[in-house]
Amino acid sequence: MTYLYPLNNYPLFCQYSLSFESENVEAKDYRAFKKFLENHESTSLIKHPIIPTFNTQCLTQDPQSLHLDFAGIPLESEPSHERLYLVPDHIDLLTLGSILRESRHESYLYESAYHYWCHKSFFDSHTINQPIVFLNLDGWELNTLIPLTLEHHLATQRRIPILKPQSPIKTESLIDLKSCHDKIHTVIAQQILNHNFPDLSKHKHTLKQLSDYLKKINITHYAHNQEPIINIIVEISPQPQKIFYKSITLYSQNILEIAIKGMPLLEITKLKKRYPDITFIGISQYSIPTDFHPVSQEIHILMPQPNLFANIWQEKQSQDFPLFGIQLDRIQFEIAGQNNPTDWIELGSRKEIISYEGKSQEIIGEVPGSGRKEFKISRDAKNNKISLPIQINQQDYGKGFEITVHNFDHQHDVWVQIFFTLTPGKLPRLTVKDTQNYYRITSQLVDKDPIQYPHSESNSHIPLQQIYQTRRNDAISQAEKLNIHPMAVSNRVKLLNLAIQEYVSESNIENLSDALIKLSNLFKLSTLSKKKKVPGVQLKKIDPLQYLDPDKVNLDCKNKLNLIRLELQTLKSEKLHQILFSDKSFDNKDKLILLKIYLIFSGKLYFLSDSINIGNFLLNKGQSLLNDLERSKHQGIVRDIYNEYFSSLARMSFSSPIQKYYIDLFNRFYDHSYYSERYLWGYGRLLRWYFNYDSSDKENFSQQNRHLLEGLISPHKKVHLQNAFLSLIYLLTFRDADYHFCGQNTKDILLSQKVINRYINNEEIKLNQVSEKQHLPLIYQDFINGTASQHIVKNLLQVE
C-alpha cells in the first residue's frame, strides 16, 4: 500500500499533534512533522464515537464497526510500505533532498501538481491560458507562491503541470493561515460555551481547551459531510485536570459561516488584482460557495479530492506518465581562480531545464556569457581544500561544496571541469574532473564558513528569517494587549477631534491661546509612555500600537484597529497640518511646542499614522520643513523638534517611500553634531522594525555603512556611539541577502577593524537590553568575526 502524507496541512498537524501531546513538534517544521507522522503512521485516530448517531445501539463484537482514521491517505490496495509526501512548492531542491530519504522508500509530489490532478476535470472544462498558482488555504501561511503551466508530454496525451520556481509570486505581506484557522475554532468554541456552558464562557483556560479539542477532531470536516444538524460529544475542562463530556447540537451552516468569515479572502482577492495575468485557484477544506463575494469574481476555491487522485495514481502505475515537471532551480556556485577575481559559475548557462518527476539531469558549469567551462582553481596550501559557496535562484544557501585535491604535488596547476547531477528530491552530486588527469579530486556538501553563513550558535549577522519571524510574533503578541484597552485609545481620539475642531475654527486670538493649550494637553494624554499608566493594564511594551501591523494580526484585532483608524480619520489633520507646518508658525514658541507634541503623537500611531496622512505629508513637505525650522529664532525647541521628527518618522516608516526618504537623509544628518543621535536611533530601528532586506538598494547601504565607519574613525565627527554601533550591527543583516556585503578582504572589513580597535576598551558604549556584560564594540567584533551568540541575536531583536 502506498500512502500519501501532506506535510503542509495545518488541520492534519492539529489532529495529530494534539492527540499525542506528550510529543512536542514545532509547527511548520516540515522535517520534524514528517518524523512525527512516521512515528505514528500505524496509530489511528478514532473519530466517529464523538458523533452519537454513528455509535451502535447494542453490544457488538465487530471491531470494524469503528472507523479508523490514519494520517496517510491510501492510494492503492496492493501491499506496499511506500510513502508519497506532499511537499510545498517553494521548497528548493537541495532542501527537499535533505528531508527525504531514499532508504525508506520515500517519494514526493509537489502540492500544486497534486491539486491539479485532483481537479483535472475542472481544468478540462475550463480554458486557462495563463500561468496557474494554487493557494493551499489549509497550510501554515501564504508568502512565496510558485506558478505552473500546463504542457503536453510525449509519453502521454495528458497535459502535465510544470512548476516554475524561478518565477515566484510574492504576496505583499505574509498571509498567516494558521492564525485564521486558530481563530475559526476559537469562535466556534466561544459560541458553544455561550449557548451550552454560559458560566464558563469567560474562562480562558476552558476556551483554549475546547478550541484545541475541536481542532483535534477537525470539527469542520463534519460540517461538510453530515446533515444540517450535528449532535456531537464535546470535552469540557472547567479547570486544569478536570474534564467533563456532554452531547450538544451544532448547525453545519453556522460553522461554515464562521469559517468563511475567518478566512483571509480579501487579502486573496488583492493578489488577483496585483497579478491579473495569473489564474489563482484556492484549495480549502472549508466549503466556500462559488457565488460568494468577493472571491467568486477573482478566483476559484475548490475542496480537496483525495479519492480522485487515488484513481489518477492507479492509472499512472499502468501507463507510466509523469505527474509533474519542474524547472530546475537556477544554481550558481562561487569559485576563486588563483590570483584571479572570483567567478560565479552558472549551471546550464541559464537555459530552462525541465526535470519530469525527478529524472536526473547532468549539467556542466560555465561562466555566464563566456561559455568557458574549464577553470583554474586555487587551493589551500595546508589542506588542498577548495570551498564552493552556492546560490539557489540568486539566494544564498546554507551549505556549499568542499573540493579536496588528494595527490597534490605542487608541480601542476589545477584545471577542472565541474559537473552537477541534479535529481529533485535528492541531494545534488558534484563531480570535479581534472582536465589534465594529474590529480584525484573528491567533493562533499558541507556547511559554509560561519563568517558568511552562520549556524544557530555562531552568527555573522542577524538572520533575516529571525527578523521577519520576530516581527510576526510581536504583532500577534501585542494584538492580545490591544484587546484590553482599545476603547481607551479610541476615546482619546474622540476628545482630540473635538479639540482640533475648536482650535482650527477659532478666530478670537485670546481664545486661540486657550485652545492651543487644551490641544497640547490632549495630545500629551493621548501618547502612552512609561510614565503614563492605564488603570488595570500592565504593558510590557511602552507603546500599545508599536508592533500592530494590520496585515499580521488576526481578524478580531484587525477589526479593532479599523475602528481606531476610522476614529483617526475624523481628525481635521489636513487643516492642522497647514497650521502647524506653516513657516509662519515657527517663530511662535507655543505652536512649536504643539508641533513637537503632535510629532510624538503621530509617531506613536506607527502603522495607523497613515490614517492622518502625516507620513505622506512629511514625505512631500519634510525637506522644506527642515529648512524652515533652521531659520526659527527658537533654536532650543527646534532642536527638540528635530529629535522628535527623526524618531517619529522612523516609527512611521512602514511604507517603502517613507523608508527611502528617511534613508536618503543619511548623508545630511548621520554625522551632524546636533542630530546624529536621534537620526541614527531611527535609522537602526527602521532596519529592525520594517525594512525588507530582500528588495533593497544594497549599494546605497554599503556606502552608508562605509561612511558611518569612517565617521567613527574620524575624531572630529560627533557621532552618537551607542546608536552608531547598533546601526552597524543591523546593517550586517545585508550579509544574509548579499554574500559580498562587508565581506572578507573588503575595505569595509578593514575599516571595521580600525573602529573596533579604537573603541574596544570603551565599556561605556553599552545597551543593557542587549547585554549587561558585553559592550557594543565587542558585540560588533563578534559579528564581524562570525562568532556572535544566538543569545545576543535574540536580545538585539527585542531592542525598542
LINJOQUI-V551062 format. One record per backbone hydrogen bond with DSSP energy under -1.0 kcal/mol. NH is the residue of the N-H (numbers start at 1). CO is the residue of the C=O. Records with the same first field share a line. If there is no record, write none. Layout:
NH = CO + CO
This chain:
3 = 82
4 = 73
5 = 84
7 = 86
10 = 138
13 = 9
14 = 10
15 = 11
16 = 12
17 = 13
18 = 14
20 = 16
23 = 20
29 = 26
30 = 28
33 = 29
34 = 30
35 = 31
36 = 32
37 = 33
38 = 34
39 = 35
40 = 36
43 = 40
45 = 69
50 = 47
51 = 48
54 = 51
55 = 52
65 = 62
66 = 63
69 = 45
73 = 4
75 = 2
83 = 105
84 = 3
85 = 107
86 = 5
87 = 109
91 = 88
96 = 92
97 = 93
98 = 94
100 = 96
104 = 101
105 = 102
107 = 83
109 = 85
111 = 87
114 = 110
115 = 111
116 = 112
117 = 113
118 = 114
119 = 115
120 = 117
123 = 119
124 = 120
125 = 121
132 = 148
133 = 279
135 = 281
137 = 135 + 283
139 = 136
142 = 175
145 = 169
148 = 132
149 = 162
151 = 160
156 = 153
160 = 151
162 = 149
163 = 325
164 = 147
167 = 164
169 = 145
171 = 143
175 = 142
177 = 175
178 = 140
180 = 176
181 = 177
182 = 178
183 = 179
184 = 180
185 = 181
186 = 182
187 = 183
188 = 184
189 = 185
190 = 186
191 = 187
192 = 188
193 = 189
194 = 190
195 = 191
196 = 192
197 = 193
200 = 197
201 = 198
203 = 200
207 = 203
208 = 204
209 = 205
210 = 206
211 = 207
212 = 208
213 = 209
214 = 210
215 = 211
216 = 212
217 = 213
219 = 214
221 = 218
223 = 219
224 = 220
225 = 221
226 = 222
230 = 250
232 = 248
233 = 50
234 = 246
236 = 244
242 = 239
244 = 236
246 = 234
248 = 232
250 = 230
252 = 228
255 = 251
256 = 252
257 = 253
258 = 254
259 = 255
260 = 256
261 = 257
262 = 258
265 = 263
268 = 264
269 = 265
270 = 266
272 = 268
273 = 269
274 = 270
275 = 271
278 = 275
279 = 131
281 = 133
282 = 300
283 = 135
284 = 302
288 = 286
292 = 289
296 = 292
298 = 295
299 = 295
300 = 280
302 = 282
309 = 305
310 = 306
311 = 307
312 = 308
313 = 309
314 = 310
315 = 311
316 = 312
317 = 313
319 = 315
320 = 316
325 = 161
326 = 355
327 = 163
328 = 353
332 = 391
333 = 345
334 = 389
335 = 343
340 = 337
343 = 335
345 = 333
346 = 366
347 = 331
348 = 364
351 = 348
355 = 326
357 = 324
361 = 422
363 = 420
365 = 418
366 = 346
367 = 372
370 = 367
371 = 367
375 = 416
377 = 414
378 = 336
380 = 385
384 = 380
386 = 403
388 = 401
391 = 332
392 = 395
393 = 330
395 = 392
397 = 390
400 = 446
401 = 388
402 = 444
403 = 386
404 = 442
405 = 384
406 = 440
416 = 375
417 = 433
419 = 431
420 = 363
421 = 429
422 = 361
426 = 423
429 = 421
431 = 419
433 = 417
435 = 415
437 = 434
442 = 404
444 = 402
446 = 400
448 = 398
452 = 449
453 = 449
455 = 458
458 = 455
459 = 788
467 = 463
468 = 464
469 = 465
470 = 466
471 = 467
472 = 468
473 = 469
474 = 470
475 = 471
476 = 472
477 = 473
478 = 474
479 = 475
482 = 478
483 = 479
484 = 481
489 = 485
490 = 486
491 = 487
492 = 488
493 = 489
494 = 490
495 = 491
496 = 492
497 = 493
498 = 494
499 = 495
500 = 496
501 = 497
502 = 498
503 = 499
504 = 500
505 = 501
506 = 503
512 = 508
513 = 509
514 = 510
515 = 511
516 = 512
517 = 513
518 = 514
519 = 515
520 = 516
521 = 517
522 = 518
523 = 519
524 = 520
525 = 521
526 = 522
527 = 524
537 = 534
546 = 543
549 = 547
552 = 549
558 = 554
559 = 555
560 = 556
561 = 557
562 = 558
563 = 559
564 = 560
565 = 561
566 = 562
567 = 563
568 = 564
569 = 565
571 = 568
573 = 571
576 = 572
577 = 573
578 = 574
579 = 575
580 = 576
581 = 577
585 = 582
588 = 585
592 = 588
593 = 589
594 = 590
595 = 591
596 = 592
597 = 593
598 = 594
599 = 595
600 = 596
601 = 597
602 = 598
603 = 599
604 = 600
605 = 602
606 = 603
608 = 605
609 = 606
610 = 607
611 = 608
612 = 609
614 = 609
617 = 613
618 = 614
619 = 615
620 = 616
621 = 617
622 = 618
625 = 621
626 = 622
627 = 623
628 = 624
629 = 625
630 = 626
631 = 628
632 = 629
635 = 633
638 = 634
639 = 635
640 = 636
641 = 637
642 = 638
643 = 639
644 = 640
645 = 641
646 = 642
647 = 643
648 = 644
649 = 645
650 = 646
651 = 647
652 = 648
653 = 650
654 = 652
659 = 655
660 = 656
661 = 657
662 = 658
663 = 659
664 = 660
665 = 662
666 = 663
669 = 665
670 = 666
676 = 672
679 = 675
680 = 676
681 = 677
682 = 678
683 = 679
684 = 680
685 = 681
686 = 682
687 = 683
688 = 684
689 = 685
690 = 686
691 = 686
695 = 692
698 = 696
701 = 697
702 = 698
703 = 699
704 = 700
705 = 701
706 = 702
707 = 703
708 = 704
709 = 705
710 = 706
711 = 707
712 = 708
713 = 709
714 = 710
717 = 714
719 = 717
724 = 720
725 = 721
726 = 722
727 = 723
728 = 724
729 = 725
730 = 726
731 = 727
732 = 728
733 = 730
734 = 731
735 = 732
736 = 733
738 = 734
741 = 738
743 = 740
746 = 743
750 = 746
751 = 747
752 = 748
753 = 749
754 = 750
755 = 751
756 = 752
757 = 753
758 = 754
759 = 755
760 = 756
762 = 759
763 = 761
765 = 762
766 = 764
770 = 767
771 = 767
776 = 765
779 = 775
780 = 776
781 = 777
782 = 778
783 = 779
784 = 780
785 = 781
786 = 783
787 = 782
788 = 459
793 = 789
794 = 790
795 = 791
796 = 792
797 = 793
798 = 795
